[in-house]
Structures are given as structure tokens and as C-alpha cells.
Amino acid sequence: MKVSIIVIGDELLLGQVTDTNSGDIARHIAPYGWEVNDVQTVGDEAGEIRLAIDRAFELSDVVLTTGGLGPTKDDITKTVMCDYFGGELKEDPEVLANVLDVVSRRGFKINKLTAAQAIVPTSCRVIQNRVGTAPIMWFEKDGKVLVSLPGVPFETREMFTTEVFPQLCEKFRTDVDIEHAVLMVTDYTESGLAEKIAPWEEALPEYLHLAYLPKPGLIRLRIDGAHRDKDFITAEVRRAAGELVEMLGDAVIATDDLTPAEILLRRCRERGLKLATAESCTGGNIAHEITLIAGSSDVFAGSVVSYSNEVKMTVLGVGAETLEANGAVSLPVVREMAEGALRAIGAQVAVATSGIAGPGGGSEEKPVGTVCMAAAVVTPDGRTLCETETHHFPGNRRRVIEASTTRVLIKAIKLLRSL
């Protein structure tokens, strides 16, 4: 199934807001055999929106728009849709009730502009937006569908995955079954991994497809299979995944579509271990990635953001002589940080980082992007194992922090697996 996306809003063209909706949609639908084949970005101008819809319908049977549904005068999407598909703009009592419910749950009072969200084209079928005030509008024309979604990313993500996409799948039902498997792979560059498995990939039958989805320090390999025989394609996808695991060995850290934080939490939970972080250059980002995961509280015990040397010493117990002899960005320091987090927080697994995220602060010996990290674990017999390493990450400050976060989480995963 081919899908076209139209992203609407002057703020997108001006660079004030970055479009994340199209990527979220594409990632969600791909495992089901659906594909985004066109993305257009247009401003809040009626003629441009109409042209974009015409182009989209030429390319796809399903068109999704995001944005332009707010309560202000520049949000003209509803007016354009009414003109394009016919009907008239009219207040919908059910939409108004939903808007009132959403506003009251947020503790606000409704005003005229927000109430106007309940005015929708009579030519659409409304899908109530449970997490926002902008209604989702479903239009049909000549056997094709256009769904107009809000521009707020969390609203689009929630409503598309739970309501819109299931209804699209029902509308465009096919007898082809789609199955997929995901492997999380580390220790390879994308090109190195492609070279390693090239003979295997070239021998894949036409009903199987392999996709590489790289992130710093990690590659997500997704095997997609499509066939009319569900049992057959399920077995084939499972077989292909097993062959990859056998080829790549310990480089595969999970056979589920999980983030490194999710993998580490699962490993700790399976062993009944508590997890802690001691962070300098990552500034709490590791803890943030962990606590984004629902249910993390049964594993994650706490974090020390030891940005200053004083906190490293007084809270984590890093020796003054260790800092004096090696500097804050050093393997001996992160070792003591990790071991100190185990003691201070009462955990059995800990990770630590100290580095130079930039853009300033680097030196010839320790340039910007230098990050030292450690992972420590208390073994069942009471011993403490700690492994350390130094990395030099390219890119800006945010990229260094994110890459460091991923890498140290993977280090802890591997340390646990070695026990």
C-alpha cells in the first residue's frame, strides 16, 4: 500500500518547527507492508494545499495530512477540505463534547476559538481526538481516502497508531500476510555489516526483504516477509532471523525491537538487579532514557549527576588523588564513579560517563568528543566487576551526549551477558 503525506504549516517552511510526524508514520506502517512514497511540505495557503492534495492522489490511494487544524485564523485546512470534498462547515455536537472533555481534563476553560474546533465539514467522517481538541477528519473520493490529522506530534502519533491506521488497514484489507523480525546489532558499521552478510542477503528469496536502520553505535536490522500463506511466511522470517543470529553471534544484543535502555532494563529485571547511573558529561540523559520507559521504577534505583569534581568526591567517593593524577575525563575516574554509584544508591548495576561534549573544553590530548565510560555489576558472590573504555565521538554536543548514552548502555548489556 502506498501512502502520501502532506505536512501543513508556515512554521515548517520557516524552520521554526521540524516535521517529525512523517517519520513517525513511516516507521509505524513499514512493518505492515505499507510504504510512504511521497512527503510534501506546504504553507498555510489554500492553493498550495489543493495542489499538494491533487499530486498526492495521483501517487497514492491513501493521503495523510498533518497540521493546519488549530483554532487560529491561519489554520485553514478544514476550509480547504470542505472546498475540495464538498459539503459545508457545521458544528458537530459530538466533536464539541469531546473538545469540552479534553479542555476540562486539562483544567482550562473553553473559549470561542477552541469551541470552533467543533466546526467540521459535513463531507467528512470524524474520528474523535482523545488527546487533543483538533478533530481528525476522514474523507473519501473515488475509492481513495484522505485523513487529516493534527500537527502536534504526540497527538498524531497516539491517534494514528490506535485509531487511524487500524481503520485504514480494515478499509484496504489484503490477503497478503506481513511478518517481520528485528535484530539489534552492535560492533559493526553499516557498511561493515552489509559486507559481512552480503552473500546471505543476496540469496534472500523475493518474499523476504532486509532493511538497515542505523543509529550511533547500533544498527536495527529488520526482516520483512510478505506471502499469502501466513504459516509459511512466519516460519521463513523466523528461519532468516535465526540464520542472522548464528552469523553475527554476540553482536546481536536483542531479537526484539527495543532501545538499549529497554534491553538493559529487561536484563536487570530478569536477574532481579537494581540499576543506577553516575553521569558527568551526559548530564542525566542516561537516566532520562531509562525513565522514559513505563515500568522502569521496578529496576531503576536512581542517578547522580556529578557534573562537578566536588560531587564526584563527596557523593560518589571518587578519590581526590585519582582526579589530581588523571583528570576528570579518565578511565580511573569513571571506574570510581560507577563503583561509587553502586554504594551510594544501593544498586547492583551501574554505568558512568565523564567527557568533553563541546564545543569548547577540549585539548590536544583530550579533544572535544572524548568520553570515558564504565559499567559495573555486583556478581551473585559479592564481587564487583567493572569495565571501562574511551571513545571519541564526532558531531555537536547533542550528538556526543546521545552517542555516549547509547554506547554505555550497550556496555552494561554486554557485561551482564558475560556473567
MOJO-V213503 format. One record per pair of residues at least 24 apart in sequence whose C-alpha atoms are under 8 Angstrom apart, sorted by sequence separation. I is the first residue (numbers start at 1). GAP is how many residues later the second one is. D is the distance in whole Angstrom. If there is no record, write none. Layout:
# MOJO-V213503
((I	GAP	D) (I	GAP	D))
This chain:
# MOJO-V213503
((44	24	7) (131	24	6) (190	24	7) (274	24	8) (275	24	6) (276	24	6) (279	24	8) (283	24	7) (316	24	4) (330	24	7) (351	24	4) (368	24	8) (369	24	5) (91	25	8) (93	25	7) (265	25	8) (274	25	5) (275	25	5) (276	25	6) (277	25	7) (278	25	6) (279	25	6) (280	25	6) (312	25	7) (315	25	8) (316	25	6) (329	25	5) (350	25	6) (351	25	6) (369	25	6) (92	26	6) (129	26	8) (273	26	7) (274	26	6) (275	26	6) (276	26	5) (277	26	5) (278	26	5) (279	26	5) (280	26	5) (281	26	7) (328	26	7) (329	26	5) (349	26	7) (350	26	5) (369	26	8) (91	27	5) (92	27	6) (131	27	8) (272	27	8) (274	27	6) (275	27	7) (276	27	6) (277	27	6) (278	27	6) (279	27	6) (280	27	5) (316	27	8) (328	27	8) (329	27	8) (349	27	6) (350	27	6) (13	28	7) (49	28	8) (91	28	4) (92	28	7) (102	28	7) (131	28	8) (261	28	6) (262	28	7) (278	28	7) (279	28	7) (280	28	8) (316	28	7) (348	28	8) (349	28	4) (387	28	8) (12	29	7) (13	29	7) (90	29	5) (91	29	6) (102	29	7) (130	29	8) (190	29	7) (208	29	7) (261	29	5) (269	29	8) (315	29	7) (348	29	5) (349	29	7) (13	30	7) (44	30	6) (46	30	7) (50	30	7) (89	30	6) (90	30	6) (98	30	7) (102	30	6) (103	30	8) (129	30	7) (187	30	7) (188	30	8) (189	30	8) (269	30	6) (348	30	5) (3	31	7) (5	31	7) (12	31	8) (44	31	7) (45	31	8) (46	31	8) (49	31	7) (89	31	5) (90	31	6) (95	31	8) (98	31	8) (102	31	7) (186	31	6) (187	31	8) (188	31	8) (262	31	7) (265	31	7) (268	31	7) (348	31	8) (369	31	6) (1	32	7) (2	32	6) (3	32	6) (4	32	6) (7	32	7) (9	32	8) (10	32	7) (11	32	8) (44	32	7) (88	32	8) (89	32	4) (90	32	7) (98	32	7) (186	32	5) (1	33	5) (2	33	5) (3	33	5) (4	33	6) (5	33	6) (6	33	6) (7	33	6) (8	33	6) (9	33	6) (10	33	4) (44	33	8) (88	33	5) (89	33	6) (95	33	7) (99	33	8) (185	33	6) (186	33	6) (371	33	7) (375	33	7) (1	34	6) (2	34	6) (3	34	6) (4	34	5) (5	34	5) (6	34	5) (7	34	5) (8	34	5) (9	34	5) (10	34	6) (46	34	6) (50	34	7) (87	34	6) (88	34	6) (99	34	5) (184	34	7) (185	34	5) (265	34	7) (342	34	8) (374	34	7) (2	35	6) (3	35	7) (4	35	6) (5	35	6) (6	35	6) (7	35	6) (8	35	6) (9	35	5) (86	35	8) (87	35	5) (88	35	7) (98	35	7) (99	35	8) (184	35	6) (185	35	6) (265	35	8) (373	35	6) (6	36	7) (8	36	6) (87	36	5) (127	36	8) (184	36	5) (185	36	7) (338	36	6) (375	36	6) (376	36	7) (86	37	6) (127	37	8) (183	37	6) (184	37	6) (220	37	8) (304	37	7) (338	37	7) (339	37	6) (359	37	7) (374	37	8) (375	37	5) (85	38	6) (182	38	7) (183	38	5) (303	38	8) (334	38	7) (335	38	8) (338	38	6) (358	38	7) (359	38	6) (377	38	8) (82	39	5) (182	39	6) (183	39	6) (334	39	6) (335	39	6) (357	39	8) (358	39	5) (376	39	8) (377	39	7) (81	40	7) (82	40	8) (95	40	7) (182	40	5) (334	40	6) (335	40	8) (357	40	5) (375	40	7) (379	40	8) (8	41	8) (72	41	7) (82	41	7) (181	41	6) (182	41	6) (329	41	8) (331	41	6) (335	41	8) (357	41	8) (71	42	5) (78	42	7) (79	42	8) (180	42	7) (181	42	5) (303	42	8) (329	42	7) (330	42	6) (331	42	7) (71	43	6) (78	43	7) (180	43	5) (181	43	7) (302	43	6) (329	43	6) (331	43	8) (357	43	6) (180	44	4) (301	44	7) (357	44	7) (21	45	7) (71	45	7) (179	45	6) (180	45	6) (301	45	8) (339	45	8) (6	46	7) (71	46	6) (178	46	7) (179	46	5) (301	46	7) (6	47	8) (70	47	7) (178	47	6) (179	47	7) (339	47	8) (69	48	8) (178	48	5) (338	48	8) (177	49	6) (178	49	7) (6	50	8) (176	50	6) (177	50	5) (197	50	8) (5	51	7) (176	51	5) (177	51	6) (335	51	7) (353	51	8) (4	52	6) (176	52	4) (177	52	7) (178	52	8) (335	52	8) (4	53	8) (175	53	6) (176	53	8) (177	53	6) (335	53	7) (85	54	7) (179	54	7) (334	54	8) (4	55	7) (178	55	8) (179	55	6) (353	55	8) (4	56	6) (85	56	8) (177	56	8) (181	56	7) (352	56	8) (2	57	8) (3	57	5) (6	57	8) (8	57	7) (180	57	6) (181	57	7) (331	57	6) (351	57	7) (2	58	5) (3	58	7) (4	58	6) (5	58	6) (6	58	6) (7	58	6) (8	58	6) (9	58	6) (179	58	7) (183	58	8) (331	58	7) (351	58	7) (2	59	7) (3	59	5) (4	59	5) (5	59	5) (6	59	5) (7	59	5) (8	59	5) (9	59	6) (182	59	8) (278	59	6) (331	59	7) (1	60	8) (2	60	7) (3	60	6) (4	60	6) (5	60	6) (6	60	6) (7	60	6) (8	60	6) (181	60	7) (278	60	6) (3	61	7) (5	61	8) (277	61	7) (351	61	7) (350	62	8) (188	63	8) (278	63	6) (349	63	8) (70	64	6) (187	64	6) (277	64	7) (69	65	6) (186	65	5) (276	65	6) (69	66	8) (185	66	5) (186	66	7) (276	66	7) (185	67	5) (186	67	7) (184	68	6) (185	68	6) (183	69	7) (184	69	6) (185	69	8) (276	69	7) (183	70	8) (184	70	5) (183	71	6) (184	71	6) (276	71	6) (282	71	7) (183	72	5) (184	72	7) (274	72	8) (275	72	5) (276	72	8) (278	72	7) (280	72	8) (281	72	6) (282	72	8) (182	73	6) (183	73	6) (184	73	7) (274	73	5) (275	73	6) (276	73	6) (277	73	5) (278	73	6) (279	73	5) (280	73	6) (281	73	5) (181	74	8) (182	74	5) (183	74	7) (184	74	8) (273	74	7) (274	74	5) (275	74	5) (276	74	5) (277	74	5) (278	74	5) (279	74	5) (280	74	5) (281	74	5) (181	75	7) (182	75	6) (273	75	6) (274	75	6) (275	75	6) (276	75	7) (277	75	6) (278	75	7) (279	75	7) (280	75	7) (281	75	6) (273	76	7) (281	76	6) (69	80	8) (70	80	8) (65	81	8) (67	81	8) (69	81	6) (268	81	8) (61	82	8) (62	82	6) (63	82	6) (64	82	6) (65	82	6) (66	82	6) (67	82	7) (68	82	7) (69	82	7) (61	83	5) (62	83	5) (63	83	5) (64	83	5) (65	83	5) (66	83	5) (67	83	5) (68	83	7) (61	84	6) (62	84	6) (63	84	6) (64	84	6) (65	84	6) (66	84	5) (67	84	4) (62	85	8) (64	85	7) (66	85	5) (67	85	7) (57	87	8) (66	90	8) (281	90	8) (285	116	7) (285	117	8) (282	119	5) (286	119	5) (281	120	7) (282	120	8) (285	120	7) (282	122	7) (282	123	7) (286	123	8) (21	130	8) (21	132	6) (25	132	7) (20	133	7) (24	133	7) (28	133	7) (21	135	7) (25	135	8) (21	136	7) (29	136	8) (8	143	8) (7	144	8) (33	145	6) (264	145	7) (32	146	6) (260	146	6) (264	146	8) (267	146	7) (31	147	7) (32	147	7) (31	148	7) (261	148	6) (264	148	7) (31	149	6) (260	149	6) (264	149	5) (267	149	7) (260	150	6) (263	150	7) (253	160	8) (253	161	8) (217	186	7) (216	187	6) (218	188	8) (217	189	7) (216	190	7) (217	190	6) (33	191	8) (31	193	7) (33	193	8))
